[in-house]
Amino acid sequence: MENKKKQSKFKKYFRWPLIVLVLSFTLSMAFGVLSEIALSGAGIAISIVVIVVFLFIAIITDMIGVAITACDEKNFRAMASRKVRGAKEAIILQKNADRVSSIFADILGDICSILSGAAGAAVTTALITQSMSNFLGIVIASLVSAVIAALLIFGKALMKRYSMNHADKIVLIMGKVMSIFHFSKKDKSQKKKSGKPKSSLRFEEKDGQEFAVLPASSLEQENIEASATTETNDNDYSKEINNNTHSTEPKSDTSQPKN
């Protein structure tokens, strides 16, 4: 019992952080390699574009993480009762708010923030020339990093207020994006089901009237066919007996005696 309790505590407190550790390491490596490839030998313009892209991703992911923690599940349940698209997926996101907000705000947001600083270093090296003094190089590097940090904090503060006020709307948009993949799976399953033959009602006529009969199983169908064949054989046998009796009966002489 004690070992099970220890394992449950370990899964509760350390399993998700370890998953986050591996996931953040993998994503940071991938984004780092891509940024190095894009910034190697690139000019100032391309470096600035890369910085803007990373800042935008960091701000948007932080906004989504805050909105998921601030949304109300009751509103989504009311939307789901009205069959609003994306409401069921939004409920799933809200139930897993701690993990989803960690993925968006902590992993993606922080990685993009760090990589934007790395892209700023590329801009700094492009601005600094050999003729500049060390003091001027330090000023330029500090100025670039300060501008990036200020834009990042300003964007997060601005969108955090928006996400707090429009949390349900943001999470519903995320649910609608998720519902696209759910609808594709449903369409595939419906196509598979439509390919299977569907049973339909049989109609039989009796005494001049038409009756609907439920489809029978294979065994029941065989029994019905067997009983029908036996009935036809009995009818044929009875007809043969009647014909034989009529043929064996003596014919009455109806002719009148001649005078």
C-alpha positions in Angstrom: 0.0 0.0 0.0 2.8 2.4 0.9 4.6 1.7 -2.4 1.4 2.4 -4.3 0.9 5.7 -2.5 4.5 6.7 -3.3 4.0 5.8 -6.9 0.8 7.8 -7.1 2.4 10.8 -5.5 5.3 10.5 -7.9 2.9 10.4 -10.9 0.9 13.3 -9.5 3.8 15.7 -8.8 6.7 14.7 -11.1 5.3 13.0 -14.2 4.0 16.1 -15.9 7.1 18.2 -15.1 9.3 15.6 -16.5 7.2 15.5 -19.7 7.5 19.3 -19.9 11.3 19.0 -19.4 11.7 16.6 -22.4 9.2 18.5 -24.5 10.8 21.9 -23.9 14.2 20.5 -24.6 13.1 19.0 -27.9 11.2 22.1 -29.0 14.0 24.5 -28.0 16.5 22.4 -30.0 14.2 22.4 -33.0 13.5 26.1 -32.9 17.2 26.9 -32.2 18.4 24.9 -35.2 15.8 26.6 -37.4 16.7 30.1 -36.2 20.4 29.4 -36.7 19.8 28.2 -40.2 17.6 31.3 -41.0 20.0 33.8 -39.3 23.3 32.4 -40.6 24.6 34.9 -43.0 21.3 36.8 -42.9 21.1 40.6 -43.0 19.5 42.9 -40.5 16.1 42.9 -42.2 15.7 39.1 -42.0 16.9 39.1 -38.4 14.3 41.7 -37.4 11.6 39.6 -39.2 12.6 36.6 -37.2 12.5 38.6 -33.9 9.0 39.9 -34.7 7.8 36.3 -35.5 9.1 34.9 -32.2 7.7 37.9 -30.2 4.3 37.4 -31.9 4.2 33.7 -31.1 5.3 34.3 -27.5 2.6 36.9 -26.9 -0.2 34.9 -28.5 0.7 31.7 -26.6 0.8 33.5 -23.3 -2.6 35.0 -24.1 -4.0 31.5 -24.8 -2.6 30.1 -21.6 -4.1 32.9 -19.5 -7.5 32.6 -21.3 -7.7 28.8 -20.6 -7.2 29.3 -16.9 -9.7 32.2 -16.7 -12.6 30.8 -18.8 -15.8 29.5 -17.3 -16.9 25.9 -18.0 -20.6 26.6 -17.4 -20.8 28.9 -20.5 -19.3 26.2 -22.7 -21.8 23.6 -21.3 -24.6 25.9 -22.2 -23.1 26.3 -25.7 -22.8 22.6 -26.0 -26.4 22.1 -25.2 -27.2 24.5 -28.1 -24.8 22.4 -30.2 -22.4 25.3 -30.8 -19.4 24.2 -32.8 -16.2 23.9 -30.7 -18.0 24.0 -27.3 -17.3 20.3 -26.4 -13.6 20.8 -27.3 -13.5 24.0 -25.2 -14.7 21.9 -22.2 -11.9 19.5 -22.8 -9.4 22.3 -22.8 -10.8 23.8 -19.6 -10.7 20.5 -17.8 -7.0 20.2 -18.6 -6.3 23.9 -18.0 -3.1 23.3 -16.0 -1.4 21.2 -18.7 -2.7 23.2 -21.7 -1.7 26.6 -20.1 1.7 25.1 -19.3 2.2 24.0 -22.9 1.2 27.4 -24.4 2.5 29.8 -21.8 5.5 28.1 -20.3 6.9 25.9 -23.1 6.1 27.7 -26.3 6.0 31.2 -24.9 9.3 31.0 -23.0 11.1 29.2 -25.8 10.1 31.9 -28.3 11.1 34.6 -25.8 14.6 33.1 -25.4 15.0 32.7 -29.2 13.9 36.2 -29.9 16.9 37.3 -27.7 19.2 35.0 -29.7 17.9 36.6 -32.9 18.6 40.0 -31.3 22.2 38.9 -30.8 22.4 38.4 -34.6 21.2 41.9 -35.1 23.7 43.2 -32.7 26.6 41.5 -34.5 25.4 42.9 -37.8 25.2 46.5 -36.4 28.6 46.4 -34.6 31.6 46.9 -36.9 35.3 46.6 -36.2 35.8 50.3 -36.3 33.4 50.8 -33.3 34.8 51.1 -29.8 34.0 48.5 -27.2 31.8 51.0 -25.3 29.7 51.7 -28.3 29.3 48.0 -29.0 28.1 47.4 -25.4 25.6 50.2 -25.8 24.2 48.8 -29.0 23.9 45.2 -27.6 22.2 46.5 -24.5 19.9 48.7 -26.6 18.8 45.8 -28.8 18.1 43.4 -25.9 16.2 46.2 -24.0 14.0 46.9 -27.0 13.2 43.2 -27.4 12.4 42.7 -23.7 10.3 45.9 -23.6 8.2 44.8 -26.7 7.7 41.4 -25.2 6.6 42.6 -21.8 4.4 45.2 -23.4 2.7 42.7 -25.7 2.1 40.2 -22.9 0.7 42.8 -20.6 -1.6 44.2 -23.3 -2.9 40.8 -24.4 -3.2 39.4 -20.9 -5.8 42.1 -20.1 -7.6 41.2 -23.3 -7.5 37.5 -22.6 -8.9 38.0 -19.1 -11.9 39.9 -20.5 -12.5 37.6 -23.5 -11.4 34.3 -22.1 -14.5 32.4 -23.3 -14.2 33.8 -26.8 -10.5 32.8 -27.1 -11.0 29.3 -25.8 -14.1 28.8 -28.1 -11.9 29.8 -31.1 -9.4 27.1 -30.0 -12.2 24.6 -29.7 -13.4 25.4 -33.2 -9.9 24.8 -34.5 -9.8 21.4 -32.7 -13.3 20.6 -34.0 -11.9 20.6 -37.6 -9.8 17.5 -36.8 -12.8 15.9 -35.0 -15.1 16.5 -37.9 -12.6 14.9 -40.3 -12.5 11.8 -38.1 -16.3 11.7 -37.9 -16.5 11.9 -41.7 -14.1 9.0 -42.1 -16.1 6.9 -39.6 -19.4 7.8 -41.4 -17.9 6.8 -44.7 -16.9 3.4 -43.3 -20.3 2.9 -41.9 -22.0 4.0 -45.1 -20.0 1.4 -47.0 -21.6 -1.4 -45.0 -24.9 -2.8 -46.3 -27.9 -1.6 -44.4 -30.8 -3.8 -43.6 -34.2 -2.7 -44.9 -37.8 -3.8 -44.4 -39.4 -6.5 -46.5 -42.9 -6.1 -47.8 -45.2 -9.1 -48.3 -48.7 -9.3 -49.7 -51.4 -11.3 -48.0 -55.1 -11.3 -48.9 -54.6 -8.4 -51.3 -53.0 -6.2 -48.6 -49.3 -5.2 -48.2 -47.5 -5.8 -44.8 -44.1 -4.6 -43.7 -42.0 -7.4 -42.2 -38.8 -6.9 -40.2 -35.6 -8.3 -41.8 -34.8 -11.8 -40.4 -31.4 -13.1 -39.5 -29.7 -15.7 -41.7 -30.8 -18.7 -39.5 -34.4 -17.4 -39.4 -34.3 -16.8 -43.2 -33.1 -20.4 -43.7 -35.9 -21.7 -41.5 -38.5 -19.7 -43.3 -37.3 -20.9 -46.7 -37.2 -24.5 -45.4 -40.8 -24.3 -44.1 -41.9 -22.7 -47.4 -40.4 -25.6 -49.4 -42.0 -28.2 -47.2 -45.4 -26.5 -47.6 -45.0 -26.5 -51.3 -44.0 -30.2 -51.3 -47.0 -31.1 -49.1 -49.3 -29.2 -51.4 -47.9 -31.0 -54.4 -48.3 -34.4 -52.7 -51.9 -33.7 -51.7 -52.7 -32.7 -55.3 -51.2 -35.9 -56.6 -53.3 -38.0 -54.2 -56.4 -36.1 -55.3 -55.6 -36.8 -58.9 -55.0 -40.5 -58.2 -58.3 -40.9 -56.4 -60.2 -39.2 -59.2 -58.6 -41.4 -61.8 -59.4 -44.7 -59.8 -63.1 -44.0 -59.3 -65.5 -46.0 -61.7 -67.1 -43.8 -64.3 -70.9 -43.9 -64.1 -72.6 -45.0 -67.4 -74.9 -42.2 -68.3 -75.9 -43.6 -71.7 -79.6 -44.6 -72.0 -80.5 -48.1 -73.3 -81.7 -48.2 -76.9 -85.3 -49.3 -77.7 
